[in-house]
């Protein structure tokens, strides 16, 4: 019985030591923004590589770094190697004008509509 108690005590001490030195659980976000604990690590899931059917690696960084990326309007490329500007999510197009034609100047409308 004493051996069992000793084994359980050693196992509990080992589990506590492992919990203190173990890596924190990964938190995944499609577009990490750095909100929350600056020291906590957030991972972006793999993204499709350009001109490929393959996915790049997951990208894990402390929230403080993700916050700096957001502040600078940057993100990490799908392959995880480069800092790239965040692509605009809005699209704009010219609206208005006349029927067009070479002399009416309808195609040169200065009005833009953005979605």
Secondary structure as UniProt FT lines:
FT   HELIX           2..21
FT   STRAND          27..28
FT   TURN            30..31
FT   TURN            38..39
FT   STRAND          41..44
FT   TURN            50..51
FT   STRAND          59..62
FT   HELIX           63..72
FT   STRAND          74..76
FT   TURN            78..79
FT   STRAND          83..85
FT   STRAND          92..94
FT   TURN            102..104
FT   HELIX           106..108
FT   STRAND          112..114
//
